[in-house]
Amino acid sequence: MTTPLKETVGRYGIWSVGLRSEDPDRRGELAEAAAELEELGYGAVWLGGNSSAANAAPLIEATSTLTVGTSIQSIWQHEPDAAATAFAELESAHPGRFLLGLGVSHAKRVEQYARPYSALVGHLDGLDTAGVPAERRLLAALGPKSLRLARDRAAGSIPYLVTPEHTAHAREILGEAPLLAPELGVVPETDPARARALAREFLEIYLPLPNYTNNFLRHGFTEDDLLDGGSDRLVDALFAWGDDQAIRTKIDAFFEAGADHLALQVLTGEPRDALPRKAWRDLAGLLA
């Protein structure tokens, strides 16, 4: 009997760019980190950047139960047939351990970017033909049309850089059954100025991207909230920071809004490809 997806990924996962490294010299380090995350009780790892089954495979091989998902694989850089072949190979070797997270990326990052919604529909058509089951793929859906597509053509949604209010909106569109697994940035810092500075440093690469800023504007923020690295109101809505109780309260707000799982991205001020393993341990203790 197949284990339901929500049980497979559990309530908590780790979102990381560093764990998708393609540097062969880091393979042992990544395997060790993935094994520790599994031991700490995280149910899933979400690989940031334009990740693929090839990035997921070493982490799956180093663990026994951990689910590994792409967050996201760009539809512009991976053809459906090639993605399906890679999926099938990993599925054959490690059944049920890989989830194909898909997204349309951003116009500023993709030369051929055009009609993203239609392109995503076409990509899903190609995956259907090539045999990737809908129940093993997820969409990085933000807006209503994409959320409906995640409901109808995938197993659910893995929205990035969102608030509890967006989560409630997404759950209303998705309905009860599909997986809703938002990413949440966690800043383990109690000083407000330091915490918000770290969050704004992280936000810097995202605020120029309309996919995100349009979503903020749809959910009650204003153009003023997008200025100067993001207002305190925006930062405090998007990130969990403060002492353990404050972070726990923010996490709980996402579940109260309808999330099934949270992909937690710990921000410590280290380079984006770092592996903040002590912070992951500390966070696991808080979650327990």
C-alpha positions as CSV (number, residue, x, y, z in Angstrom):
1,M,0.0,0.0,0.0
2,T,1.4,3.4,-1.0
3,T,2.0,5.8,1.9
4,P,0.1,9.1,1.5
5,L,2.3,12.0,0.5
6,K,1.5,14.1,3.5
7,E,2.7,11.2,5.7
8,T,5.8,10.7,3.6
9,V,7.1,14.2,3.9
10,G,5.9,14.7,7.5
11,R,5.4,18.2,9.0
12,Y,8.9,19.6,8.6
13,G,11.5,19.7,6.0
14,I,14.7,21.6,5.2
15,W,15.0,23.9,2.2
16,S,18.6,24.4,1.1
17,V,20.6,25.6,-1.9
18,G,23.8,24.1,-0.4
19,L,22.5,20.6,-0.4
20,R,22.2,20.6,-4.2
21,S,25.9,21.3,-4.8
22,E,27.3,19.6,-7.9
23,D,30.9,19.9,-6.6
24,P,32.2,16.3,-6.4
25,D,34.5,17.2,-3.5
26,R,31.4,18.0,-1.4
27,R,29.6,14.8,-2.0
28,G,30.6,13.2,1.3
29,E,29.7,16.4,3.2
30,L,26.3,16.5,1.6
31,A,25.6,12.8,2.3
32,E,26.6,13.2,5.9
33,A,24.4,16.3,6.3
34,A,21.4,14.5,4.7
35,A,21.8,11.5,7.0
36,E,21.9,13.8,10.0
37,L,18.7,15.6,8.9
38,E,17.0,12.3,8.6
39,E,18.2,11.4,12.1
40,L,16.9,14.7,13.5
41,G,13.4,13.8,12.3
42,Y,13.0,16.0,9.2
43,G,10.8,14.3,6.7
44,A,12.0,16.0,3.5
45,V,14.8,18.0,2.0
46,W,13.9,20.6,-0.7
47,L,16.7,21.5,-3.1
48,G,16.9,25.1,-4.0
49,G,17.8,26.6,-7.3
50,N,17.2,25.0,-10.6
51,S,17.6,21.5,-9.2
52,S,17.0,18.1,-10.7
53,A,16.8,14.4,-10.0
54,A,20.6,14.2,-10.5
55,N,21.0,16.6,-7.5
56,A,18.5,14.6,-5.4
57,A,20.0,11.1,-6.1
58,P,23.1,11.4,-3.8
59,L,21.0,12.5,-0.8
60,I,18.5,9.7,-1.4
61,E,21.3,7.2,-1.6
62,A,22.8,8.4,1.7
63,T,19.5,8.0,3.6
64,S,16.8,5.4,4.0
65,T,13.5,7.3,4.4
66,L,14.1,11.0,3.6
67,T,12.0,12.4,0.8
68,V,14.0,14.7,-1.5
69,G,12.2,17.2,-3.8
70,T,13.3,19.8,-6.3
71,S,12.3,23.4,-5.4
72,I,12.3,24.0,-8.2
73,Q,13.1,22.4,-11.5
74,S,12.7,25.1,-14.2
75,I,10.4,24.1,-17.0
76,W,12.6,26.2,-19.4
77,Q,15.8,24.3,-18.7
78,H,14.5,20.7,-18.5
79,E,12.5,19.1,-21.3
80,P,9.7,16.8,-20.2
81,D,11.1,13.7,-21.8
82,A,14.5,14.2,-20.1
83,A,12.9,15.0,-16.8
84,A,10.7,11.9,-17.1
85,T,13.7,9.6,-17.9
86,A,15.6,11.0,-14.8
87,F,12.5,10.5,-12.7
88,A,12.0,7.0,-13.8
89,E,15.6,6.0,-13.1
90,L,15.5,7.4,-9.6
91,E,12.0,5.9,-8.9
92,S,13.2,2.5,-10.0
93,A,16.2,2.6,-7.7
94,H,14.5,4.3,-4.7
95,P,10.7,4.0,-5.1
96,G,8.7,6.9,-3.6
97,R,11.6,8.9,-2.4
98,F,11.7,11.7,-5.0
99,L,9.3,14.5,-5.7
100,L,9.5,16.6,-8.8
101,G,8.9,20.2,-7.9
102,L,8.3,22.4,-10.9
103,G,8.2,26.1,-11.6
104,V,8.3,28.8,-14.3
105,S,11.2,30.7,-12.8
106,H,11.4,34.4,-13.7
107,A,11.5,36.5,-16.9
108,K,14.7,38.2,-15.8
109,R,16.5,34.8,-15.5
110,V,15.2,33.0,-18.6
111,E,15.9,34.3,-22.1
112,Q,13.0,32.4,-23.7
113,Y,10.4,33.3,-21.0
114,A,7.0,33.8,-22.6
115,R,3.4,32.9,-21.7
116,P,4.6,31.1,-18.5
117,Y,1.2,29.6,-17.6
118,S,0.7,28.2,-21.1
119,A,4.2,26.9,-21.0
120,L,3.6,25.2,-17.7
121,V,0.5,23.5,-19.0
122,G,2.4,22.3,-22.0
123,H,5.2,21.0,-19.8
124,L,2.7,19.0,-17.7
125,D,1.1,17.6,-20.8
126,G,4.6,16.4,-21.8
127,L,5.2,14.8,-18.4
128,D,1.8,13.1,-18.7
129,T,2.8,11.6,-22.0
130,A,6.2,10.6,-20.7
131,G,4.7,8.9,-17.7
132,V,5.5,11.1,-14.7
133,P,2.4,10.6,-12.4
134,A,0.6,13.7,-11.2
135,E,0.8,12.5,-7.7
136,R,4.6,12.7,-7.7
137,R,4.9,16.3,-8.9
138,L,4.3,19.6,-7.2
139,L,4.0,23.2,-8.5
140,A,5.6,26.3,-7.1
141,A,2.3,28.1,-7.4
142,L,1.6,31.6,-6.2
143,G,-1.3,33.1,-8.1
144,P,-4.9,31.7,-8.3
145,K,-4.5,30.2,-11.8
146,S,-1.3,28.3,-10.9
147,L,-2.8,27.1,-7.6
148,R,-5.8,25.7,-9.5
149,L,-3.4,24.0,-11.8
150,A,-1.5,22.5,-8.8
151,R,-4.9,21.2,-7.6
152,D,-5.9,19.7,-10.9
153,R,-2.6,18.5,-12.5
154,A,-0.3,17.9,-9.6
155,A,-0.1,16.6,-6.0
156,G,-0.2,20.1,-4.6
157,S,1.8,23.3,-4.2
158,I,5.2,24.3,-2.8
159,P,4.9,28.1,-2.7
160,Y,8.1,30.1,-1.9
161,L,8.4,33.4,0.0
162,V,4.8,33.6,1.3
163,T,2.9,34.5,4.4
164,P,0.3,32.7,6.5
165,E,-2.4,34.8,4.7
166,H,-1.2,33.4,1.4
167,T,-1.3,29.9,2.8
168,A,-4.9,30.3,3.9
169,H,-5.8,31.6,0.4
170,A,-3.9,28.7,-1.2
171,R,-5.7,26.2,0.9
172,E,-9.0,27.6,0.0
173,I,-8.2,27.1,-3.7
174,L,-6.5,23.7,-3.4
175,G,-9.1,22.1,-1.2
176,E,-8.3,19.6,1.5
177,A,-6.6,16.8,-0.3
178,P,-3.6,18.4,-2.2
179,L,-0.3,18.9,-0.3
180,L,0.4,22.5,0.6
181,A,4.1,22.9,1.6
182,P,5.2,26.5,1.8
183,E,8.8,27.5,2.3
184,L,9.5,29.6,5.4
185,G,12.7,31.5,6.1
186,V,13.9,31.1,9.8
187,V,16.3,33.7,11.2
188,P,17.6,32.4,14.6
189,E,18.4,35.9,15.9
190,T,16.7,37.7,18.8
191,D,18.0,41.2,18.1
192,P,15.3,42.9,15.9
193,A,17.8,45.0,13.9
194,R,20.1,42.1,13.2
195,A,17.3,39.7,12.4
196,R,15.7,42.1,9.9
197,A,19.0,43.0,8.4
198,L,19.7,39.3,7.7
199,A,16.2,38.9,6.2
200,R,16.6,42.0,4.0
201,E,20.0,40.7,2.8
202,F,18.3,37.5,1.7
203,L,15.3,39.4,0.2
204,E,17.6,41.5,-2.0
205,I,17.6,39.1,-4.9
206,Y,13.9,38.5,-4.8
207,L,12.4,42.0,-4.6
208,P,13.2,42.8,-8.3
209,L,11.2,39.8,-9.4
210,P,7.6,40.6,-10.3
211,N,6.3,37.0,-9.6
212,Y,7.0,37.6,-5.9
213,T,6.2,41.3,-5.6
214,N,2.9,41.0,-7.5
215,N,2.0,38.2,-5.0
216,F,2.8,40.5,-2.1
217,L,0.6,43.2,-3.6
218,R,-2.3,40.8,-4.1
219,H,-2.1,40.0,-0.3
220,G,-2.3,43.4,1.2
221,F,1.1,44.9,0.9
222,T,1.8,48.2,-0.9
223,E,4.5,49.5,-3.1
224,D,6.0,51.3,-0.1
225,D,6.4,47.9,1.6
226,L,8.8,46.9,-1.3
227,L,11.1,49.9,-0.9
228,D,14.5,50.0,0.9
229,G,14.9,46.2,1.1
230,G,11.3,45.7,2.4
231,S,9.4,47.3,5.2
232,D,9.4,45.9,8.7
233,R,5.8,44.8,8.1
234,L,6.8,42.7,5.0
235,V,9.9,41.2,6.7
236,D,8.0,40.3,9.8
237,A,5.3,38.6,7.7
238,L,7.6,36.6,5.6
239,F,10.2,35.4,8.1
240,A,10.2,33.7,11.5
241,W,12.7,35.4,13.8
242,G,13.3,36.0,17.4
243,D,13.5,33.6,20.4
244,D,12.2,30.1,20.3
245,Q,8.7,31.1,21.3
246,A,8.5,33.7,18.5
247,I,9.7,31.3,15.9
248,R,7.4,28.6,17.1
249,T,4.4,31.0,17.0
250,K,5.2,31.9,13.3
251,I,5.5,28.3,12.3
252,D,2.2,27.5,14.0
253,A,0.6,30.3,12.1
254,F,1.3,28.6,8.8
255,F,-0.2,25.3,10.1
256,E,-3.2,27.1,11.4
257,A,-3.7,28.7,8.0
258,G,-3.8,25.3,6.3
259,A,-0.2,24.2,5.6
260,D,0.5,20.5,5.7
261,H,4.3,20.8,5.7
262,L,6.8,23.5,6.1
263,A,10.1,23.7,4.1
264,L,12.2,25.6,6.6
265,Q,15.1,27.6,5.2
266,V,17.5,28.7,8.0
267,L,19.2,32.0,7.4
268,T,22.3,32.7,9.5
269,G,24.1,35.2,7.3
270,E,26.5,32.5,5.9
271,P,26.8,32.1,2.1
272,R,23.7,30.7,0.4
273,D,25.5,27.4,-0.3
274,A,26.5,26.8,3.3
275,L,25.2,24.0,5.4
276,P,24.1,25.5,8.7
277,R,24.1,22.2,10.5
278,K,24.2,23.5,14.0
279,A,21.2,25.8,13.3
280,W,19.4,22.8,11.8
281,R,20.0,20.8,15.0
282,D,18.8,23.7,17.1
283,L,15.7,24.1,15.0
284,A,15.0,20.3,15.3
285,G,15.1,20.7,19.1
286,L,12.6,23.6,18.9
287,L,10.3,21.6,16.7
288,A,10.4,18.6,19.0
